[in-house]
Amino acid sequence: MILVTGAAGKTGRAVIRALQARGVAVRAWVRSPKQAMAGVEVIAGDLLDEAVWETAVTNIHALYLICPNMHPHETTIGQLAIRAAQKANLSHFVYHSVLHPQTEEMPHHWQKLRVEEMLWASGLPVTILQPCAYMQNILGGWSRIINEGTYTVPYPLTTRLSLVDLADVAEVAAKVLTEPGHTGATYELCGPDAPSQTEVAAILSQVLQRPIRAETIPLPQWQAQATNLSQYARETLAAMFTYYGRYHFIGNGNVLTWLLKRPSTTLTNFLHQHIQQQNT
């Protein structure tokens, strides 16, 4: 059995689907019992609760650690996960990190690097996955794209970001969790596209067959509107967006293609798939 933390989030759900497609038994760690899901064993609790960790790793052989997005205590969660994995003598620990974690100007990246550092010192059989930005993030503004014809981002329109389909990331996660030969590896997971935001709007226009205009929302305005986020999350995301605007966020797609043994998903194909799913 494989333990997947952060199981109620979009990454956790995608990884669980990919594991289930391989016929693997999954224990899903969620924050609340209300987030229980079909087809898996569920454990509920706080990732900062050491007692829950002891229960969660009982009778599993591998762990896929996903920390909640922009969590201020990711390093502590990493410490608890490592201690629990060591006590349980797990055969594999896979950590969901991020592309370019060594970037100190993005605090959540820097925290993930600290967890990576602890993992390499732990003596555990480790694999680290470092995905870039998800194509799915574009869908957060889908209603505005459809209803207003605008694609809005809180950084300059010239900013280039490598993008990856979460389904491709999940497929790789399931692969490294269920096939030998991946311990000791760090895999950067990037799709074939690193478009500017103007180019993203052009692809949206082509796929939707009507004009979509890219617009920049000033960062203070974005922060004022992000009332659903904690102050830490707002500040951390603002630092990330500022970094994006200064330096872009670009990786290489070769590793993902090699792992998938097929071409990775393009942004155009991803958007076509999304529209088809909406229409079925």
N, C-alpha and C positions, 0 to 999 in steps of 0.2 A: 504493500500500500504506500501511496505517496501523499505527503502532507503539502497542501498549497495554502499559504497564508494570503491575506488580502483577497479572499475568494469571492467576495461580493462585488468587487470592483470590476471594471471592464477588462483589465489585464487578467485578473484571476479567473473570471468566467471564461475568457478565451482559452487560457491554458487548460482549464478543466475540460472544456469541450474537446480540445486536441488530445488530451490523455484518454478521455472516454472513447474517442474514435479508435484508439489503439487497444481498447478493452482493458484499461488499467483501472484498478480500484483507487479511489481518491478519498482522502479526508480533507474536507474544506473548512478552513478556519475563518469564521465570520465574526463581526463585532457583536451582533445581537442575534438571539434565537429567531427573531422575526425575519432574518435574512436567510433562513434555511432554504435549501434547493434540492430538487429531485435528483435521484440517481447517485448521490454521494453520501458518505458519512459526514455529519456536520459537528463541529465543535465551536462553541461560542465563547468569546471572552476578549479581554484586552491584551494586545501583544506586549504590553509592559508588565503583565502579571506572570511572575516566574512559576507559580503553581500551575497555571494553565499550560505553560510550556511543557512541564513534566508530563502532564496528561496527553498533550497533543502529539508528542513524539513516541508515545508508547505503541509498539507493534507496527511501526512504519520502517521502511528501509531508506527512503529518500525524502528530502525536503526541498521545496521550491519557495524561497523567501521573497515575498513582495511586501514592501512596507507601504503603509498608506501614503498617498501623494502629499508631498510637502510636510512630512511629519517632523516636528521640531526635535524629536528624540530618536531619530533613526539609528544613531550609533548605539544607544542603549538597547534598542530592540535587537540590533545585530549581536551585541554581547550576550543577551539572554538566549538568542537562537543558537549561537555557537556553543554556549555552555550546555544547553539541552541536547544538542546534537552530539557533543562529546560524551556526555553521560550515557546516551542511548546507543553510542557506537554506530551511528548512521553510516551507510555505505556510500552516500552521495549527498552533497549539499550544493544546490544550484541557487545562485543569488541573482536576482533581477536588479541590475545596476542601471547605468545610463552611459550613453556615449560621452566621452571626454570628461570623466569624473574628476580629473586632476585640475579642473577649472575652479579656482578658489573664489572667483567673482560670482559664481552661482552657488549659493550656500547648500542647496540640496544635493548638488553634484559633489561638493566637497565632503559632505557627510557620507555619501555612498563610497567615496574613495577611502574614508576611514574604516568603513565596514570591510571593504576589499582587503585593506591592510591587515585587519584582524583575522580575516579568513585565511590568508596565506600563512599567518603565524599559528594557526589553530591545530595544524596536523591533520585536518579533515580532508577527505577527497572532495575537491572543490571544482566547480565550473562557474564562470561568471559570464553573464550575458549583458551586453551594453547596447541597448537599442537607442536609435535616434528618435526624433519626434514622430508621433503616430499620424498617419493620414486621417485617422478617425477624429483627430482634434478639429479638423475643418468642419465636421458635422455639428459641432457645438453652435455654430452660427448658421445652420442650414435654413432655418425659417426666414432669417433676414436675407440670405442669398436668394431664396425662392420668392419671397414676398416683396422685397425691395430692390433686388438686383444688385446688392452690394456685398462684398466680401471684406470684412473689417478686421484689422490686426493692430496691436499696440506697439508696432515698431515700423521702421521705414519700409516702403514698398520695394526697395531694392534689396532688402534682406533675403539672403538665400538660406534655406533650411533643407537639410536632408530629411526625407520622409520615408516611413516604412509602414506597411500594412500590418496591423496588430495580428491578423490571422497568420501571417508569415512568421512573426515572432513566436506566436504560440506553437506553431508547428515545429520550430526549432527547439523550443523548450521541451516539448514532448519527446522529441528525438533524443536530446542529450540526457533526459531523465530515464529513458528506456533502452538506450543502446550503449554498448561499451565504447571506450576510446575517447571520452571527452573530459575526463578528470585532468585538472591542471591547465585547462584552456581558458582563455579570455576571448570571447567572440564579440566583435563589433557587428551590430546588425543594422544595416542601412539599405534602403531600397535604391533603385536606380536613379531616382529623381532628387535633385537639389534645386528646385525652382525658386526664383524670386517671387515675391507676393503678387507682382503684376502678372507673372507667368502663371501662377495658380489661378488667378482670375480669368486669364485667357483659356486655360484648360477647362475651367468651369463653364465658360461661355460656349466652348466647342461641344462639351458633353450635353449641356442643357439646351443648346441651339438657340440661345438668346443672350444678349449682352449682359455680362456681369462685371461690375466695376470694383476695383480694389481701392480701399480707403484706409488711411491710418487714423486711429483714434488716439488722441494725446494720452500719454501714460497717466497723468493725474486724473483725467476723466475716467479712464479704465479702472483705476483704483477706487474712485468714488462710487462706481457702479458695481464693483465686486463685493457687495454687501453679504453675500452668502459664504464668503471665505473668512478665515481667521486673520488677524493682523499679521501673524507670522507668514501665512500663506501669501497674503497680498504683497508683503515686502519681498518675500523670496521670489515670487513670480515677477515682480517689477525688476528685481536685479537680473533675472534671467532674460527678460525682454530687452533690458538695456544692453546686456552682453550681446544678444542676437543682433541688435541694431549696429553695434560697433564692429563685430567680428564675424558675423554669420555663424552658422552651426552646420558644418559639412563633414561627412564621413565618406567611406568608400563601400560600395555594394558588393565587392567580390566575395567576401566571407559568407554573406547571406546566400548568395547564389550557389556557392560550393556546398553549404550545409543543406540547402533545399534540394540540390541536384536538379534544379530547374531555374528558369529566370524568375526573379522576384517580381512582385506585383507592381505595376506602374500606377501612377496617380490616375491616369485616364481610365485604366481598367478598374481600379478600385471604385471610382465614381460611377462608372457604368454598372458595376455590381450592386452598389448601394441603391441606385435608382430601380434596378430590376427587383431588388428585395422589397422596396416600398410598393411596387406595383403588383406584387403577388400576394 
